[in-house]
C-alpha cells in the first residue's frame, strides 16, 4: 500500500538542508569596516604631520577666528607648521612624537574672511609641503564652541540662534 504525500526521506532532506543553511549563515563573519570618528573639522596628512579636525570659531565675518583641532607629529624631531588664510598666518612648533591641541594652546587669525557656516581656504605648510584645506567656520550657536569664541566677540543670544520658519 502506497501513501500519498511527500515521502519521508524527501522531508528529512529538506529539513536537513534548511538546518545546514541556517547554521552556516549564523557562522558567517561580518565585515567590520574601520572608520575614523566623526568630527566637524577637516583632516589632512602633510609630510610627517597629521592635521585632525581643523576648524575656526568666529562670531562673524571680519572678526577674529580661533583655531581648533589637533596636530600630530609622527616624526622624532620637532616640526614647524604654518596655517595661513588670505590675511595672516600662525606658526607653531610640534615636538616629535607628540600632539599639539589648539584647544589648550590658543591661536587665532585676526580676521576671518567668511561668515560662520562657510568654509575658509587655509594653507597648511609643513617643511616644503603644503596643502590647501577648506576649513569650516563655527560660531557660538553650538554650546561646545561658545567657550572658544575669541575674547570680546559677541556671543549669540537665544533669539539669534533660534530659527524663524516665517523668514
PyMOL commands that set and color helices and strands:
alter all, ss='L'
color gray80, all
select helices_A, chain A and resi 8-27+143-146+158-161
alter helices_A, ss='H'
color red, helices_A
select strands_A, chain A and resi 42-46+49-58+65-73+79-84+89-94+99-101+108-109+119-126+129-138
alter strands_A, ss='S'
color yellow, strands_A
deselect
rebuild
show_as cartoon
